Amino acid sequence: MFTPVFGFDHEPELWERIAHIAVRQGHGLTFRLKIDDLEAAEDTIAELIDRLRYADISAGATKILIDLESVGGLDKVSLVRLRGITQDFVDTALTAANFGLISVVASSMPKDVGSVAKEGSLSFFRQEMPIWLNVATGVPSEGIAFGDYGIVHPNFSDKIIATNANAKIRYTKGLHHHVFRGYSLKEGMKYKQYHQLAQRVVDSPVYLGRDYSFGDDYTWRCANLEVSSGNLGTWVEVDMNHHLVHVAAQLPQMLTRVAAGVSATELLALEA
């Protein structure tokens, strides 16, 4: 099912076309909001409701997607501020109308592996989790949805050709992305280095076993030379598959605890 998406950063003339499609299909629409939109919460919500009223689209058929984009490089002060304006915006939205769904989306995945030592590994804390939990535990009855960019940076584009890419495997577990880096794909064993890189993942204490997901099984078979070393696209698929399986198992457990009144601090401690 296709749901049209509109953001205030889009060309204004697109609104008429998107609203028309939403009304014609009858599946509602999604407003994708950025940080700038959150800072003027009352004005943003007022304009959003006016647009819905003009297009004769109900709030119940409308989803709000709060896209915080990349949050991995923010310092503690900036993260606290971002959590605050996100929470304030959600509170304002819930007071103003009964929207179909509100999602908080962000990513802590690094843009490249420059900060990871060659043939080393590094863990990146998933800052999107405490941001989402802060909102979700504030309104546990509303079921605020979680979203991220998987194992790619928000600015990722498959149209950009990586001219000096390194082999890498990105592995999500708990509250961290674990990035295993090889070396330049133009050097040494080139793509065949993925067999050794996969073995490093399998030997790591963060590895959850070949039966955990398709991605975990492929990693195991690559380490054991049962499949090809693949290419960059192969490992986006493999890493993303593991990530989706892991998050899909993680979120229901967390939401059950949120509904039971467990605080965000306690939840983060349990996931650590």
Backbone hydrogen bonds in HBPLUS format (Angstrom, degrees):
<---DONOR---> <-ACCEPTOR-->    atom                        ^
c    i                          cat <-CA-CA->   ^        H-A-AA   ^      H-
h    n   atom  resd res      DA  || num        DHA   H-A  angle D-A-AA Bond
n    s   type  num  typ     dist DA aas  dist angle  dist       angle   num
A0030-THR N   A0004-PRO O   2.95 MM  26  6.32 159.6  1.99 157.6 164.0     1
A0006-PHE N   A0030-THR O   2.89 MM  24  6.36 157.2  1.94 162.3 170.0     2
A0032-ARG N   A0006-PHE O   2.85 MM  26  5.99 155.6  1.91 137.1 145.4     3
A0010-HIS N   A0007-GLY O   2.94 MM   3  5.43 164.1  1.96 118.1 121.6     4
A0014-LEU N   A0011-GLU O   2.92 MM   3  5.64 161.2  1.95 124.6 130.7     5
A0015-TRP N   A0012-PRO O   3.15 MM   3  5.80 157.7  2.20 117.0 122.6     6
A0018-ILE N   A0014-LEU O   2.90 MM   4  6.12 167.9  1.92 163.3 167.0     7
A0019-ALA N   A0015-TRP O   2.80 MM   4  5.88 168.9  1.81 159.9 163.2     8
A0020-HIS N   A0016-GLU O   3.02 MM   4  6.08 152.7  2.09 139.1 146.7     9
A0021-ILE N   A0017-ARG O   3.04 MM   4  6.32 157.1  2.10 147.2 152.7    10
A0022-ALA N   A0018-ILE O   2.96 MM   4  6.20 160.7  2.00 150.7 156.2    11
A0023-VAL N   A0019-ALA O   2.98 MM   4  6.21 159.6  2.02 150.7 155.3    12
A0024-ARG N   A0020-HIS O   2.93 MM   4  6.06 162.9  1.96 149.8 155.1    13
A0025-GLN N   A0021-ILE O   2.91 MM   4  6.03 162.5  1.94 154.3 158.1    14
A0026-GLY N   A0022-ALA O   2.95 MM   4  5.87 143.6  2.09 138.0 148.1    15
A0029-LEU N   A0061-ALA O   3.20 MM  32  6.79 137.9  2.39 143.5 155.0    16
A0063-LYS N   A0029-LEU O   2.95 MM  34  6.34 162.4  1.99 152.3 158.2    17
A0031-PHE N   A0063-LYS O   2.83 MM  32  6.28 160.5  1.87 164.8 166.1    18
A0065-LEU N   A0031-PHE O   2.79 MM  34  5.98 175.3  1.80 160.2 161.9    19
A0033-LEU N   A0065-LEU O   2.83 MM  32  6.11 161.1  1.86 156.2 162.7    20
A0067-ASP N   A0033-LEU O   2.82 MM  34  5.85 161.3  1.85 165.3 169.9    21
A0037-ASP N   A0034-LYS O   2.97 MM   3  5.38 127.9  2.25 107.3 120.6    22
A0038-LEU N   A0034-LYS O   3.30 MM   4  6.73 141.5  2.46 144.9 155.7    23
A0038-LEU N   A0035-ILE O   2.98 MM   3  5.13 126.5  2.28 100.2 114.5    24
A0039-GLU N   A0035-ILE O   3.25 MM   4  6.59 145.1  2.38 152.4 161.1    25
A0044-THR N   A0040-ALA O   2.90 MM   4  6.05 163.1  1.93 162.8 168.6    26
A0045-ILE N   A0041-ALA O   2.93 MM   4  6.10 170.9  1.94 159.1 161.1    27
A0046-ALA N   A0042-GLU O   2.96 MM   4  6.02 156.0  2.02 142.8 150.1    28
A0047-GLU N   A0043-ASP O   2.97 MM   4  6.17 162.0  2.01 148.4 152.8    29
A0048-LEU N   A0044-THR O   2.92 MM   4  6.09 158.8  1.96 149.1 155.8    30
A0049-ILE N   A0045-ILE O   2.90 MM   4  6.08 163.5  1.92 152.1 155.5    31
A0050-ASP N   A0046-ALA O   2.98 MM   4  6.16 156.3  2.04 146.1 153.0    32
A0051-ARG N   A0047-GLU O   2.98 MM   4  6.21 156.8  2.03 149.8 155.3    33
A0052-LEU N   A0048-LEU O   3.04 MM   4  6.33 156.9  2.10 147.6 154.0    34
A0053-ARG N   A0049-ILE O   2.90 MM   4  6.09 159.1  1.94 150.7 156.4    35
A0054-TYR N   A0050-ASP O   2.94 MM   4  6.13 158.6  1.99 147.9 153.6    36
A0055-ALA N   A0051-ARG O   2.98 MM   4  6.16 153.5  2.05 145.9 152.8    37
A0056-ASP N   A0052-LEU O   2.87 MM   4  5.82 110.4  2.37 136.6 153.5    38
A0057-ILE N   A0052-LEU O   2.90 MM   5  4.96 169.2  1.91 144.1 147.4    39
A0056-ASP N   A0053-ARG O   3.23 MM   3  4.94 149.7  2.32  93.8 102.8    40
A0061-ALA N   A0058-SER O   3.15 MM   3  5.36 144.7  2.28 100.4 110.1    41
A0062-THR N   A0059-ALA O   2.93 MM   3  4.98 158.6  1.98 111.6 114.7    42
A0100-GLY N   A0059-ALA O   3.21 MM  41  6.59 132.8  2.44 149.1 136.9    43
A0100-GLY N   A0062-THR O   2.85 MM  38  5.33 134.1  2.06 145.6 153.9    44
A0064-ILE N   A0101-LEU O   2.80 MM  37  6.22 164.4  1.82 162.8 166.8    45
A0103-SER N   A0064-ILE O   2.83 MM  39  6.26 160.8  1.87 164.4 170.4    46
A0066-ILE N   A0103-SER O   2.81 MM  37  5.90 171.4  1.82 155.0 155.6    47
A0105-VAL N   A0066-ILE O   2.81 MM  39  5.91 172.1  1.82 170.1 167.5    48
A0068-LEU N   A0105-VAL O   2.79 MM  37  5.98 164.5  1.81 169.9 166.5    49
A0107-SER N   A0069-GLU O   2.90 MM  38  5.95 139.9  2.07 156.5 151.0    50
A0071-VAL N   A0107-SER O   2.79 MM  36  5.87 168.4  1.81 159.7 162.8    51
A0074-LEU N   A0071-VAL O   3.32 MM   3  5.60 170.1  2.33 113.4 115.9    52
A0079-LEU N   A0075-ASP O   2.95 MM   4  6.21 153.5  2.02 153.6 162.0    53
A0080-VAL N   A0076-LYS O   2.96 MM   4  6.17 160.3  2.00 151.1 155.6    54
A0081-ARG N   A0077-VAL O   3.03 MM   4  6.26 161.0  2.07 147.8 153.2    55
A0082-LEU N   A0078-SER O   2.88 MM   4  6.06 156.2  1.94 144.3 151.2    56
A0083-ARG N   A0079-LEU O   2.89 MM   4  6.12 160.5  1.93 150.9 155.7    57
A0084-GLY N   A0080-VAL O   3.02 MM   4  6.22 154.5  2.09 144.6 151.8    58
A0085-ILE N   A0081-ARG O   2.99 MM   4  6.34 164.3  2.01 158.8 160.8    59
A0086-THR N   A0082-LEU O   2.99 MM   4  6.05 151.1  2.08 145.4 153.8    60
A0087-GLN N   A0083-ARG O   2.93 MM   4  6.08 163.3  1.96 148.5 153.0    61
A0088-ASP N   A0084-GLY O   2.90 MM   4  6.10 163.9  1.93 151.3 156.2    62
A0089-PHE N   A0085-ILE O   2.96 MM   4  5.98 152.7  2.04 135.3 142.7    63
A0090-VAL N   A0086-THR O   3.01 MM   4  6.25 165.3  2.03 151.9 155.5    64
A0091-ASP N   A0087-GLN O   2.95 MM   4  6.17 162.2  1.98 152.4 157.5    65
A0092-THR N   A0088-ASP O   2.98 MM   4  6.19 156.2  2.04 145.3 151.5    66
A0093-ALA N   A0089-PHE O   2.84 MM   4  6.12 159.2  1.88 154.5 160.5    67
A0094-LEU N   A0090-VAL O   2.90 MM   4  6.07 163.7  1.92 155.3 159.0    68
A0095-THR N   A0091-ASP O   3.10 MM   4  6.22 142.8  2.24 140.0 149.6    69
A0096-ALA N   A0092-THR O   3.02 MM   4  6.18 144.9  2.15 143.2 152.6    70
A0097-ALA N   A0093-ALA O   3.16 MM   4  6.32 160.5  2.20 156.7 158.7    71
A0145-ALA N   A0102-ILE O   2.92 MM  43  6.15 152.1  2.00 156.6 156.5    72
A0104-VAL N   A0145-ALA O   2.95 MM  41  6.30 158.8  2.00 153.4 154.2    73
A0147-GLY N   A0104-VAL O   3.03 MM  43  5.96 132.2  2.27 151.7 141.0    74
A0106-ALA N   A0147-GLY O   3.25 MM  41  6.67 146.2  2.37 135.9 136.9    75
A0116-VAL N   A0113-VAL O   2.95 MM   3  5.29 159.0  2.00 114.4 121.4    76
A0120-GLY N   A0117-ALA O   2.78 MM   3  4.83 136.0  1.98 141.0 131.5    77
A0119-GLU N   A0182-GLY O   3.02 MM  63  4.38 141.7  2.17 132.5 133.1    78
A0181-ARG N   A0120-GLY O   2.91 MM  61  5.57 168.6  1.92 162.7 166.2    79
A0122-LEU N   A0179-VAL O   3.03 MM  57  5.42 146.3  2.14 139.9 150.5    80
A0179-VAL N   A0122-LEU O   2.89 MM  57  5.42 176.0  1.89 159.4 158.0    81
A0124-PHE N   A0177-HIS O   2.77 MM  53  5.08 158.3  1.81 147.6 155.3    82
A0177-HIS N   A0124-PHE O   2.85 MM  53  5.08 158.5  1.89 143.5 149.9    83
A0127-GLN N   A0125-PHE O   3.01 MM   2  5.75 120.4  2.37 111.5  95.0    84
A0126-ARG N   A0175-LEU O   2.76 MM  49  5.35 167.3  1.78 149.6 147.9    85
A0129-MET N   A0126-ARG O   3.03 MM   3  5.90 159.6  2.07 123.9 128.6    86
A0131-ILE N   A0127-GLN O   3.40 MM   4  6.60 160.7  2.44 150.2 155.8    87
A0132-TRP N   A0128-GLU O   3.03 MM   4  6.10 164.5  2.05 143.5 147.8    88
A0133-LEU N   A0129-MET O   2.82 MM   4  5.99 167.5  1.83 157.4 161.8    89
A0134-ASN N   A0130-PRO O   2.91 MM   4  5.85 151.9  1.99 139.3 145.8    90
A0135-VAL N   A0132-TRP O   3.08 MM   3  5.35 123.3  2.42 101.8 115.2    91
A0136-ALA N   A0132-TRP O   2.81 MM   4  6.06 171.1  1.82 159.3 162.2    92
A0137-THR N   A0133-LEU O   2.86 MM   4  5.78 168.9  1.87 151.9 153.9    93
A0138-GLY N   A0135-VAL O   3.03 MM   3  5.10 132.8  2.26  98.0 111.7    94
A0139-VAL N   A0135-VAL O   3.25 MM   4  6.63 136.0  2.46 148.4 158.9    95
A0142-GLU N   A0139-VAL O   2.98 MM   3  5.66 160.2  2.02 123.6 129.7    96
A0152-VAL N   A0149-TYR O   3.34 MM   3  5.91 167.0  2.36 130.1 133.4    97
A0156-PHE N   A0153-HIS O   2.89 MM   3  5.28 160.5  1.93 124.8 125.8    98
A0160-ILE N   A0157-SER O   3.26 MM   3  5.69 165.5  2.29 109.9 114.2    99
A0185-LEU N   A0165-ALA O   2.99 MM  20  6.13 166.8  2.00 163.0 159.0   100
A0167-ALA N   A0183-TYR O   3.13 MM  16  5.79 159.4  2.18 143.7 142.0   101
A0182-GLY N   A0167-ALA O   2.75 MM  15  4.86 160.1  1.78 149.6 143.4   102
A0169-ILE N   A0180-PHE O   2.89 MM  11  5.16 151.5  1.98 142.7 152.1   103
A0180-PHE N   A0169-ILE O   2.85 MM  11  5.16 176.3  1.85 159.4 160.4   104
A0171-TYR N   A0178-HIS O   2.81 MM   7  4.99 165.2  1.84 144.3 149.5   105
A0178-HIS N   A0171-TYR O   2.74 MM   7  4.99 167.0  1.76 140.5 144.8   106
A0173-LYS N   A0176-HIS O   3.02 MM   3  5.65 166.7  2.04 163.0 167.0   107
A0176-HIS N   A0173-LYS O   3.07 MM   3  5.65 164.2  2.10 133.9 138.7   108
A0187-GLU N   A0184-SER O   3.09 MM   3  5.47 164.9  2.11 112.0 116.8   109
A0190-LYS N   A0187-GLU O   2.79 MM   3  5.37 153.0  1.86 147.1 149.6   110
A0192-LYS N   A0189-MET O   2.96 MM   3  5.26 135.7  2.16 147.1 137.5   111
A0193-GLN N   A0190-LYS O   3.24 MM   3  5.90 163.9  2.27 114.9 119.7   112
A0194-TYR N   A0191-TYR O   3.06 MM   3  5.92 170.5  2.07 123.2 126.2   113
A0195-HIS N   A0192-LYS O   3.15 MM   3  5.96 162.6  2.18 120.1 123.6   114
A0196-GLN N   A0193-GLN O   3.07 MM   3  5.43 119.6  2.45 106.2 119.2   115
A0197-LEU N   A0193-GLN O   2.94 MM   4  6.25 158.1  1.99 150.8 158.1   116
A0198-ALA N   A0194-TYR O   2.81 MM   4  5.78 158.0  1.86 141.6 146.9   117
A0199-GLN N   A0195-HIS O   3.16 MM   4  6.36 147.3  2.27 135.3 144.0   118
A0200-ARG N   A0196-GLN O   3.05 MM   4  6.39 146.2  2.17 143.5 152.0   119
A0201-VAL N   A0197-LEU O   3.19 MM   4  6.59 148.8  2.29 144.0 151.8   120
A0202-VAL N   A0198-ALA O   2.95 MM   4  6.26 165.1  1.97 153.9 157.5   121
A0203-ASP N   A0199-GLN O   2.91 MM   4  6.05 150.3  2.00 146.2 154.0   122
A0204-SER N   A0201-VAL O   3.00 MM   3  5.05 148.4  2.10 101.8 111.8   123
A0207-TYR N   A0204-SER O   3.20 MM   3  5.67 159.4  2.25 113.4 119.1   124
A0212-TYR N   A0209-GLY O   3.15 MM   3  5.64 167.0  2.16 117.6 121.2   125
A0217-ASP N   A0213-SER O   3.00 MM   4  6.26 156.3  2.05 148.9 155.5   126
A0218-TYR N   A0214-PHE O   2.85 MM   4  6.13 158.7  1.90 154.8 160.6   127
A0219-THR N   A0215-GLY O   3.00 MM   4  6.18 158.5  2.04 144.6 150.7   128
A0220-TRP N   A0216-ASP O   3.02 MM   4  6.23 157.6  2.08 144.6 150.3   129
A0221-ARG N   A0217-ASP O   2.89 MM   4  6.15 163.3  1.92 152.4 157.0   130
A0222-CYS N   A0218-TYR O   2.78 MM   4  5.94 149.7  1.87 149.5 158.2   131
A0223-ALA N   A0219-THR O   2.97 MM   4  6.18 156.6  2.02 145.4 151.6   132
A0224-ASN N   A0220-TRP O   3.05 MM   4  6.31 139.6  2.22 140.8 151.9   133
A0226-GLU N   A0221-ARG O   2.72 MM   5  4.93 163.8  1.75 158.8 155.1   134
A0225-LEU N   A0222-CYS O   3.11 MM   3  5.00 161.8  2.14 107.1 108.2   135
A0234-THR N   A0231-ASN O   3.07 MM   3  5.16 118.3  2.47  98.3 113.4   136
A0235-TRP N   A0231-ASN O   3.24 MM   4  6.61 154.7  2.30 153.9 159.4   137
A0236-VAL N   A0232-LEU O   3.05 MM   4  6.38 137.7  2.24 144.7 156.5   138
A0237-GLU N   A0233-GLY O   3.13 MM   4  6.37 161.8  2.16 148.8 152.9   139
A0238-VAL N   A0234-THR O   2.89 MM   4  6.19 160.8  1.93 148.0 153.9   140
A0239-ASP N   A0235-TRP O   2.94 MM   4  5.72 163.9  1.97 133.1 138.4   141
A0240-MET N   A0236-VAL O   2.89 MM   4  5.78 155.0  1.95 140.6 148.7   142
A0241-ASN N   A0237-GLU O   2.89 MM   4  5.95 154.9  1.95 145.4 152.1   143
A0242-HIS N   A0238-VAL O   3.20 MM   4  6.50 166.0  2.22 151.3 153.7   144
A0243-HIS N   A0239-ASP O   3.03 MM   4  6.24 162.9  2.06 146.6 151.9   145
A0244-LEU N   A0240-MET O   2.88 MM   4  6.09 166.8  1.90 156.9 159.1   146
A0245-VAL N   A0241-ASN O   3.08 MM   4  6.26 164.9  2.10 153.1 157.0   147
A0246-HIS N   A0242-HIS O   2.91 MM   4  6.09 161.5  1.94 153.5 159.1   148
A0247-VAL N   A0243-HIS O   2.90 MM   4  6.10 170.5  1.91 159.8 161.6   149
A0248-ALA N   A0244-LEU O   2.89 MM   4  5.88 156.7  1.95 144.2 151.5   150
A0249-ALA N   A0245-VAL O   3.14 MM   4  6.30 137.4  2.33 138.6 148.2   151
A0249-ALA N   A0246-HIS O   3.23 MM   3  5.30 131.7  2.48  95.5 107.7   152
A0250-GLN N   A0246-HIS O   2.91 MM   4  6.08 145.6  2.03 143.5 154.3   153
A0251-LEU N   A0247-VAL O   2.95 MM   4  5.93 172.6  1.96 158.0 157.2   154
A0254-MET N   A0250-GLN O   3.17 MM   4  6.45 156.8  2.23 150.4 157.5   155
A0255-LEU N   A0251-LEU O   2.82 MM   4  6.02 163.2  1.84 163.4 168.0   156
A0256-THR N   A0252-PRO O   3.00 MM   4  6.10 150.8  2.08 142.6 149.8   157
A0257-ARG N   A0253-GLN O   3.24 MM   4  6.50 151.7  2.32 140.3 147.1   158
A0258-VAL N   A0254-MET O   2.84 MM   4  6.15 148.3  1.94 146.2 156.4   159
A0259-ALA N   A0255-LEU O   2.92 MM   4  6.12 163.0  1.95 148.9 152.2   160
A0260-ALA N   A0256-THR O   3.14 MM   4  6.33 131.7  2.38 130.6 143.3   161
A0262-VAL N   A0257-ARG O   2.95 MM   5  5.44 163.2  1.98 157.4 151.8   162
A0261-GLY N   A0258-VAL O   2.93 MM   3  5.19 159.1  1.97 108.5 114.8   163
A0267-LEU N   A0263-SER O   2.97 MM   4  6.22 157.9  2.02 150.7 157.2   164
A0268-LEU N   A0264-ALA O   2.95 MM   4  6.13 160.6  1.99 152.2 156.6   165
A0269-ALA N   A0265-THR O   3.11 MM   4  6.30 149.4  2.21 141.9 150.1   166
A0270-LEU N   A0266-GLU O   3.04 MM   4  6.30 147.3  2.15 143.6 152.2   167
A0271-GLU N   A0267-LEU O   3.04 MM   4  6.32 143.6  2.18 145.0 154.7   168
A0272-ALA N   A0268-LEU O   3.06 MM   4  6.09 126.9  2.35 137.9 150.4   169
